[in-house]
Amino acid sequence: MKEKKPILLTSIMTDSEIKIALALGSCQFLPATSNKRFALSMSSVAENSKSISEPQRRYLYLLAIRMRRQINKDILQLIPDEYWKQYKEQKTAKNKREY
C-alpha cells in the first residue's frame, strides 16, 4: 500500500517575503536550473496568490542569501538572522569535508 504524502500547510506571504520573491524574479540564473524555476515561480506567487509553505519559505530565504550580490541591500536586511546563521553553518560544514 502506498503511503500518503503529508499535506503541506500554507500561509500568506509577509510583505518582506513578497519583496524578496520579486527581487529573486529579476536575478540572472544559469539556464534550466531548479533555482531559476523556483525563483520565477515564487515571483509569480508573490504577484498573484501569495500563499507559501514552510519548506518554500526556508528555500526562498536561503536562495536570496545565495543570490545576495544581485539583490538590493535593503531587501537583504529583511532576511531573518536565523537563515544567515544556517547559511554560514552549511558553508563551514562544506569547507570541513574530507576528500
N, C-alpha and C positions, 0 to 999 in steps of 0.2 A: 504494500500500500504506500502511495506517495505521501510524504509529509507536506502539510500545508505551509506555505510561506507566511511568516508573521506579517500582519498588517502594519505598515509604517504610518505613524500618526504625523499629520502635517499641521503646521501652524502658519499664521500670516507673517510675512517678512517684515522686519522692522525697517525704519527709514534708512538706517546705516547699511543694512543688508541690500536694500534696493540700490543705494548709491554704489556699493561695491560691485554688485552684479552688473550694473550698467557700465561701470568702468572696465570690468573684465570683458564685456562685449566689444569694446573698442581696442583691446590689446591685439597684438600680432602673435600668432602661434605658428608652429610648423603645420604643414598641410595634413589633413586627415588624421588628427590626433584626438584622443579622448578628451584631453584638456580643452581643446578648441570646441568640440561638440558640447561639452558641459558648460563652458562659458557662454556660448551663444544660446544654449537652452535656458540658462539662468537669466540671461539678459531678456529673453522673450518672456519668461515667467514674471520678471520684475515689472515689465510693462503691462502685463495682462492679468493673470490670476493671482499672483503674489502669494502663493502657498508653497511652503518648503518643508522638507522633512529634516530630522536631526542629522542624519548622515550627509545630506546635501548641504546643510548649514556648515558643518565641520569642514567639508571639502571646499566649499566656497571661500572660507577664511584662509585655509591653507594654500589654495591656488592663488589667492590675492597676494599672500606673502611671497609665494614663488615668483609671481609676475610683478613684484614691487617696483622694479625700475621703469615700468611702463605706466604706473598708476600715480596719480597726484598724491603728494604727501598728506594733504588734508584728508583724503579718503583713507589712507593707510592708518591714520590715527583713530579711525573708527573700529579697527580690529581689536577685540579684547586681548588683554595681556596673556591670558592662558594659552591662546593659539600661538603667540610669539614664542612662549616657553616651550610648547610642544614642538614647534618647528626647530628650535635650537637643539633640543634633546635628540630629535631624529637626525639632525645634521652631525652632532658629535658622535652619536652611536654609529653612524655610517663611516665616519673617519677612523673609528677604533677597530673596525673589522680587520681580521687577519686573513691574508690571502695566501 
